[in-house]
Amino acid sequence: MSNEIFFTPETRNALLYPEMVRTRCLKIFDLADRGHTHFNLHLDKLEDAASFVVSVIKKNYPTLKIPIHSRLGHFNIKRDRVAELLDMFKNETKDPKEVARKFFDLIVVSVLLDAGSGVEWKYVEEDTGLILRRSEGLAVAGLYMFLQGDFSHDGSSSATFLGLKNFSAQKLTEGMQVSQANPLVGTEGRAALLRSLGSTIEKRSEFINQRPGGLIDYIEANFGKIISGSDLLNLILKTLGPIWPLRLNLGGINMGDTWIYSPWVSGEKIDTECLIPFHKLSQWLTYSLVAPLSMAGIEVSHLDSLTGLPEYRNGGLFLDSGVISLKDPNWANGTYTPSDLLIIEWRALTVSLLDKIAVEVQNQLGLSPQNFSLGKVLEGGTWSAGRELAAKYRDGRPPFVINSDGTVF
C-alpha cells in the first residue's frame, strides 16, 4: 500500500473540524453494528451504564451544577485554587483581559503537560501536605511551576515564547518532584513539547505578543465577541499543529491525531475518505479555553459541536460496563500503538457511544441537552465513572497497554 495520500484543500481542511470526527466515528460504529470490527456491541447494556454514570454525577455534584469538561476542574482538587488564582491575578493587573491571558497561558501549558503520569508518580503540595496523583497531580504541580515563572523568560506568572523555547527537562523534573523513587513517565517528551510550543508561538502571527494568551486578541480581532466551538477547534489545530509529532502531513499541514483506517483503503490509493480524525488533546484544550475566553468577554457558541473525548477513561467505561466487548478476549493482553486498527476502532466507538450515553443520561435526569450539555456529561460523569471502574477492575490502569508518545492519550 502506498503511503501517498490524495487530497484537495477542501477534503483536507474538513478533517480539521469536529463534525468530521463525529461523521467518521459513526462510520466505524455502523461497521461494528454489522459485526465488521474487533468489537461486539451490546447496546442493551447502555441504559445500565448510563444509570451508573448518573449515580456518579449525583455523588460528585448533588446539585447538578456542573461546569463543562475543562482542565480547570483538575486544579480544584480538595481546594478552590481557581478562585485563589483569580484573586491573585486581579491583584497583579487591573486589566481583565490580561487576567484572561494569564489563565489562557496556564491552561495551554497545563493541557500539554497532561499526558499519563504512570502509576508510581505523585506530587506533594507543599503548604498542605496533600498527596496528588495522575491528572490532578500534574495540574497542581504545573500550576505552582507557572506561578514561580518556570514557563516565562522573566520569572512572571505567564508563558512566553522565550521561556518555553528554553524549557528544560531538569526544570520539569524539579517542578514535578521527579526522582528515582518518584518516576514520571515521559519527562523529556513533555519538556520537548513545551519547547516546540515556544518555537511555534514565536513563528505564528496569531499569537499576539508571542504568548499563548495572545490568541485571545487574535480571536477578538477576527471573530469579534463570539466564536463557535467548531471554529475554535479549527483555529487551535491550525495554530498549534506544528507542535505535535509529525504523523500525517497534507500539503504542509500537520494533521495531528488523524489516522489511516486501512479497511477503507481500496487498492493502492489512499485518499482522505480513508482517514479518521480524533483530535483528542486539541478538543480537550478547546473545552478548557472556554473559561478564559469568557473572562475576556468572548463567548464560545455551539460547544456541543465538539465530540466526547476518545481517551482511556471514557473508552474504559464502555468496556468495563459491557456496552462493548472484544470478539477475542485475548486481544486485551496485547500491546498496541495508536495506529493499530483495534485502538482506532475503540476510540471511534467511544466517541459515538458518548453521544448516545449523553442522551440516556439527560433522559434519566429529566434534563434537556440545552440544560445538561455533552460537556457536562463528560465532566460530571463519564470520565469519573470510567476512572472508578478502572480502579475496581485494574488498579486504575487503562484497559489496553498502548505504546504512545503522550500526545494521544
C-alpha positions as CSV (number, residue, x, y, z in Angstrom):
1,M,0.0,0.0,0.0
2,S,1.4,3.4,-1.0
3,N,1.9,6.0,1.8
4,E,0.9,8.8,-0.5
5,I,-2.4,10.4,0.4
6,F,-4.5,12.1,-2.3
7,F,-6.4,15.2,-1.1
8,T,-7.8,18.5,-2.1
9,P,-7.6,21.6,0.1
10,E,-11.3,21.2,0.8
11,T,-11.1,17.5,1.8
12,R,-8.0,18.1,3.9
13,N,-9.5,21.1,5.8
14,A,-12.7,19.2,6.5
15,L,-10.6,16.9,8.7
16,L,-9.8,19.8,11.0
17,Y,-13.4,20.3,12.2
18,P,-15.3,18.2,14.9
19,E,-18.1,17.5,12.5
20,M,-15.8,15.2,10.6
21,V,-14.7,13.5,13.8
22,R,-18.3,12.6,14.5
23,T,-19.1,11.5,11.0
24,R,-16.1,9.2,10.6
25,C,-16.6,7.7,14.1
26,L,-20.2,6.9,13.2
27,K,-19.0,5.0,10.1
28,I,-16.9,2.8,12.5
29,F,-20.0,2.4,14.8
30,D,-22.0,1.2,11.8
31,L,-19.3,-1.3,10.9
32,A,-19.3,-2.6,14.5
33,D,-23.1,-2.8,14.4
34,R,-22.7,-5.1,11.3
35,G,-20.0,-7.2,13.0
36,H,-17.1,-5.9,11.0
37,T,-14.7,-4.6,13.7
38,H,-12.7,-6.1,16.6
39,F,-15.7,-5.3,19.0
40,N,-19.2,-6.6,19.7
41,L,-21.8,-4.0,20.5
42,H,-24.2,-4.6,23.4
43,L,-26.5,-1.6,23.3
44,D,-28.9,-3.3,25.6
45,K,-26.4,-2.5,28.4
46,L,-26.3,1.2,27.6
47,E,-29.1,2.1,29.9
48,D,-27.4,0.4,32.9
49,A,-24.1,2.1,32.0
50,A,-26.0,5.5,32.0
51,S,-27.5,4.7,35.4
52,F,-24.1,4.2,36.8
53,V,-22.9,7.5,35.3
54,V,-25.9,9.2,36.8
55,S,-25.1,7.8,40.2
56,V,-21.5,9.2,39.8
57,I,-22.9,12.6,38.8
58,K,-25.2,12.8,41.8
59,K,-22.4,11.7,44.1
60,N,-19.9,14.3,42.7
61,Y,-22.4,17.1,42.0
62,P,-25.5,16.6,44.2
63,T,-27.0,20.0,43.0
64,L,-26.2,19.1,39.3
65,K,-24.4,22.4,39.0
66,I,-21.6,21.1,36.8
67,P,-19.0,23.1,34.8
68,I,-18.2,21.9,31.3
69,H,-15.4,19.5,30.9
70,S,-12.2,21.5,31.4
71,R,-8.7,21.4,32.7
72,L,-9.7,24.0,35.3
73,G,-11.5,21.3,37.2
74,H,-8.3,19.5,37.9
75,F,-6.8,22.5,39.7
76,N,-9.6,22.4,42.3
77,I,-9.0,19.1,43.9
78,K,-9.7,19.4,47.6
79,R,-9.4,23.2,47.3
80,D,-10.7,26.1,45.1
81,R,-7.4,27.1,43.6
82,V,-9.1,28.7,40.6
83,A,-10.7,31.3,42.9
84,E,-7.4,31.8,44.6
85,L,-5.7,32.3,41.2
86,L,-8.4,34.8,40.1
87,D,-7.8,36.9,43.2
88,M,-4.0,36.7,42.7
89,F,-4.1,37.7,39.1
90,K,-6.5,40.6,39.8
91,N,-4.0,41.9,42.3
92,E,-1.3,41.7,39.7
93,T,-3.2,43.6,37.0
94,K,-6.3,45.7,36.7
95,D,-6.8,44.7,33.1
96,P,-9.5,41.9,32.9
97,K,-8.2,40.9,29.5
98,E,-4.7,40.3,31.0
99,V,-6.2,38.2,33.7
100,A,-7.8,36.1,30.9
101,R,-4.5,35.9,29.0
102,K,-2.8,34.5,32.2
103,F,-5.4,31.8,32.5
104,F,-5.1,31.1,28.8
105,D,-1.3,30.8,29.2
106,L,-1.7,28.4,32.1
107,I,-4.3,26.2,30.5
108,V,-2.4,25.7,27.3
109,V,0.8,24.7,29.1
110,S,-1.1,22.5,31.6
111,V,-3.0,20.6,28.9
112,L,0.2,19.9,27.1
113,L,1.7,18.5,30.3
114,D,-1.3,16.3,30.9
115,A,-0.1,13.0,29.4
116,G,-0.3,9.9,31.5
117,S,1.9,10.2,34.6
118,G,2.4,6.5,35.3
119,V,1.1,4.7,38.4
120,E,4.1,5.4,40.7
121,W,4.3,9.2,40.4
122,K,2.8,11.5,42.9
123,Y,3.0,15.2,43.8
124,V,3.0,16.5,47.4
125,E,1.5,20.0,47.8
126,E,4.0,21.9,50.0
127,D,1.7,24.0,52.0
128,T,-1.0,21.4,52.7
129,G,0.9,18.1,52.5
130,L,-1.8,16.9,50.2
131,I,-0.7,13.9,48.0
132,L,-1.9,14.2,44.4
133,R,-1.6,11.8,41.5
134,R,-2.4,11.5,37.8
135,S,-4.2,14.4,36.1
136,E,-4.9,16.3,39.3
137,G,-1.3,16.0,40.4
138,L,0.1,17.1,37.1
139,A,-2.3,20.1,37.1
140,V,-1.4,21.3,40.5
141,A,2.3,20.7,40.0
142,G,2.2,22.7,36.8
143,L,0.2,25.4,38.5
144,Y,2.9,26.0,41.0
145,M,5.6,26.0,38.3
146,F,3.5,28.6,36.4
147,L,3.3,30.8,39.5
148,Q,7.1,30.7,40.1
149,G,7.7,31.7,36.5
150,D,9.1,28.5,35.1
151,F,7.4,29.0,31.7
152,S,8.4,32.6,31.2
153,H,11.7,34.2,30.4
154,D,11.3,36.9,33.1
155,G,10.0,35.0,36.1
156,S,6.5,36.3,35.7
157,S,3.3,34.2,36.1
158,S,2.8,33.8,32.3
159,A,4.1,31.7,29.4
160,T,6.3,33.4,26.9
161,F,7.9,32.0,23.7
162,L,11.4,32.5,25.0
163,G,10.7,30.9,28.4
164,L,9.1,27.9,26.6
165,K,11.8,27.6,24.0
166,N,14.4,27.3,26.8
167,F,12.3,25.0,29.0
168,S,14.4,22.0,30.2
169,A,13.7,18.5,31.4
170,Q,15.6,19.4,34.5
171,K,13.2,22.2,35.3
172,L,10.3,19.8,34.8
173,T,12.0,17.2,37.0
174,E,12.3,19.7,39.8
175,G,8.9,21.2,39.5
176,M,7.2,17.8,39.3
177,Q,9.3,16.4,42.2
178,V,10.6,13.6,40.0
179,S,13.2,11.3,41.4
180,Q,14.3,7.6,41.1
181,A,11.8,6.9,43.8
182,N,9.1,9.0,42.2
183,P,9.4,8.5,38.4
184,L,7.3,10.4,35.9
185,V,6.7,8.8,32.5
186,G,7.9,10.9,29.6
187,T,9.7,13.7,31.3
188,E,11.9,14.6,28.3
189,G,9.0,14.3,25.9
190,R,6.9,16.7,27.9
191,A,9.7,19.2,28.0
192,A,10.3,18.8,24.3
193,L,6.6,19.5,23.6
194,L,6.8,22.8,25.5
195,R,10.0,23.8,23.7
196,S,8.1,23.1,20.4
197,L,5.2,25.2,21.7
198,G,7.7,28.1,22.2
199,S,9.1,27.8,18.7
200,T,5.6,27.7,17.2
201,I,4.4,30.7,19.1
202,E,7.5,32.7,18.0
203,K,6.7,32.0,14.3
204,R,2.9,32.3,14.3
205,S,1.5,35.8,14.0
206,E,-1.8,34.7,15.6
207,F,-0.1,34.7,19.0
208,I,-0.1,38.4,19.7
209,N,2.9,39.4,21.8
210,Q,4.3,35.9,21.3
211,R,2.5,34.1,24.1
212,P,-0.4,31.6,24.2
213,G,-2.8,34.2,25.7
214,G,-2.2,36.5,22.7
215,L,-4.6,34.2,20.8
216,I,-7.4,36.0,22.7
217,D,-6.6,39.2,21.0
218,Y,-6.4,37.5,17.6
219,I,-9.8,35.9,18.2
220,E,-11.4,39.2,19.2
221,A,-9.9,40.9,16.1
222,N,-11.0,38.2,13.7
223,F,-14.2,36.7,15.2
224,G,-15.5,39.5,17.4
225,K,-17.2,38.7,20.7
226,I,-18.4,35.2,19.7
227,I,-16.7,32.2,18.1
228,S,-18.2,28.7,17.6
229,G,-16.7,25.7,19.2
230,S,-16.1,24.3,15.7
231,D,-14.1,27.4,14.6
232,L,-12.2,27.5,17.9
233,L,-11.0,23.9,17.4
234,N,-10.1,24.6,13.8
235,L,-8.0,27.6,15.0
236,I,-6.3,25.6,17.7
237,L,-5.5,22.8,15.2
238,K,-4.0,25.2,12.6
239,T,-2.0,27.4,15.0
240,L,-0.7,24.7,17.3
241,G,-0.5,21.9,14.7
242,P,3.3,22.3,14.3
243,I,4.0,21.3,18.0
244,W,2.7,17.7,17.6
245,P,4.8,14.8,16.5
246,L,4.5,14.5,12.7
247,R,2.3,11.7,11.6
248,L,0.4,12.8,8.6
249,N,1.3,16.0,6.7
250,L,-1.0,17.1,4.0
251,G,0.2,20.0,2.0
252,G,2.3,21.4,4.8
253,I,-0.4,21.0,7.5
254,N,0.3,18.6,10.3
255,M,-2.9,16.6,10.8
256,G,-2.1,15.6,14.3
257,D,-4.4,13.0,15.9
258,T,-5.6,11.6,12.5
259,W,-5.1,8.0,11.4
260,I,-5.4,5.8,8.3
261,Y,-8.1,3.2,8.7
262,S,-6.9,0.5,6.3
263,P,-10.2,-1.3,5.8
264,W,-11.4,1.8,3.9
265,V,-8.4,1.7,1.6
266,S,-9.2,0.4,-1.8
267,G,-6.2,-0.9,-3.8
268,E,-3.2,1.3,-3.8
269,K,-4.9,4.6,-3.5
270,I,-5.3,6.4,-0.1
271,D,-7.5,9.4,0.0
272,T,-9.0,11.5,2.8
273,E,-12.0,9.2,2.8
274,C,-9.7,6.6,4.4
275,L,-8.7,8.9,7.3
276,I,-10.3,9.2,10.7
277,P,-9.6,12.3,12.9
278,F,-10.0,12.4,16.6
279,H,-8.1,15.5,17.8
280,K,-8.5,14.4,21.4
281,L,-6.0,16.7,23.1
282,S,-6.9,19.7,20.9
283,Q,-10.6,19.2,21.7
284,W,-9.7,18.9,25.4
285,L,-7.8,22.2,25.0
286,T,-10.8,23.8,23.2
287,Y,-13.2,22.8,26.0
288,S,-10.7,24.2,28.5
289,L,-10.2,27.5,26.8
290,V,-13.9,28.4,27.1
291,A,-13.4,29.8,30.6
292,P,-10.5,32.3,29.9
293,L,-12.3,33.4,26.7
294,S,-15.4,34.1,28.8
295,M,-13.2,36.2,31.1
296,A,-12.2,38.3,28.1
297,G,-15.8,38.8,27.1
298,I,-15.7,36.3,24.2
299,E,-18.5,33.6,24.0
300,V,-17.9,30.2,22.6
301,S,-21.2,29.1,20.9
302,H,-22.4,25.7,19.8
303,L,-20.0,23.9,22.0
304,D,-21.7,20.6,21.5
305,S,-20.4,20.5,18.0
306,L,-17.3,19.2,19.8
307,T,-17.3,15.5,20.4
308,G,-16.7,13.4,23.5
309,L,-13.0,12.7,24.1
310,P,-11.7,9.3,22.9
311,E,-9.3,8.6,25.8
312,Y,-8.9,5.6,28.0
313,R,-11.2,6.7,30.9
314,N,-14.2,7.2,28.6
315,G,-13.3,4.3,26.5
316,G,-12.8,2.1,29.5
317,L,-16.2,2.9,30.8
318,F,-17.9,1.2,27.8
319,L,-15.6,-1.9,28.0
320,D,-16.0,-2.3,31.8
321,S,-19.8,-1.8,31.7
322,G,-20.1,-4.3,28.9
323,V,-21.5,-1.9,26.3
324,I,-18.7,-3.2,24.0
325,S,-16.6,-6.3,24.2
326,L,-13.7,-7.8,22.3
327,K,-14.5,-10.5,19.9
328,D,-11.4,-12.3,21.2
329,P,-10.8,-11.6,24.9
330,N,-7.1,-12.5,24.4
331,W,-6.7,-9.2,22.5
332,A,-6.8,-7.5,25.9
333,N,-3.4,-8.9,26.6
334,G,-1.7,-7.3,23.6
335,T,0.5,-4.2,23.4
336,Y,-0.7,-1.6,20.9
337,T,0.1,1.7,19.2
338,P,-2.5,4.4,18.4
339,S,-2.4,3.5,14.7
340,D,-3.5,-0.1,15.3
341,L,-7.0,-0.9,14.0
342,L,-8.2,-2.2,17.4
343,I,-7.3,1.1,19.1
344,I,-8.7,3.2,16.2
345,E,-12.0,1.3,16.4
346,W,-12.1,1.5,20.2
347,R,-11.6,5.3,20.1
348,A,-14.2,5.7,17.4
349,L,-16.8,3.7,19.3
350,T,-16.0,5.8,22.3
351,V,-16.9,9.0,20.5
352,S,-20.2,7.6,19.1
353,L,-21.2,5.9,22.4
354,L,-20.5,9.1,24.4
355,D,-23.2,10.9,22.2
356,K,-25.6,8.0,22.9
357,I,-25.0,7.8,26.6
358,A,-25.3,11.6,26.9
359,V,-28.9,11.3,25.6
360,E,-29.6,8.5,28.1
361,V,-28.1,10.4,31.0
362,Q,-30.1,13.5,30.1
363,N,-33.3,11.4,29.9
364,Q,-32.7,9.8,33.3
365,L,-32.0,13.2,34.9
366,G,-35.0,14.7,33.1
367,L,-32.9,17.5,31.6
368,S,-32.5,18.7,28.0
369,P,-29.3,18.9,26.1
370,Q,-29.5,22.7,26.4
371,N,-29.6,22.4,30.2
372,F,-27.2,19.5,30.5
373,S,-24.7,19.5,27.6
374,L,-22.3,16.8,26.5
375,G,-19.5,18.8,28.1
376,K,-21.3,18.5,31.5
377,V,-21.9,14.8,31.0
378,L,-18.2,14.3,30.4
379,E,-17.1,16.4,33.4
380,G,-19.8,15.2,35.8
381,G,-20.0,11.6,34.9
382,T,-18.3,9.5,32.2
383,W,-14.7,10.4,32.9
384,S,-15.1,9.8,36.6
385,A,-17.2,6.7,36.1
386,G,-14.5,5.3,33.8
387,R,-11.9,6.0,36.5
388,E,-14.0,4.3,39.2
389,L,-14.4,1.1,37.1
390,A,-10.7,1.1,36.2
391,A,-9.8,1.3,39.9
392,K,-12.3,-1.6,40.6
393,Y,-11.1,-3.9,37.8
394,R,-7.4,-3.0,37.0
395,D,-6.0,-0.9,39.9
396,G,-6.7,2.2,37.8
397,R,-4.8,1.1,34.7
398,P,-6.1,1.6,31.2
399,P,-7.8,-1.4,29.6
400,F,-5.1,-1.7,26.9
401,V,-1.3,-1.4,27.0
402,I,-0.6,1.3,24.4
403,N,2.9,2.5,23.4
404,S,2.2,6.2,22.9
405,D,4.3,9.4,22.9
406,G,2.0,11.1,25.3
407,T,0.2,13.3,22.7
408,V,-2.8,11.0,22.0
409,F,-4.0,9.7,25.4
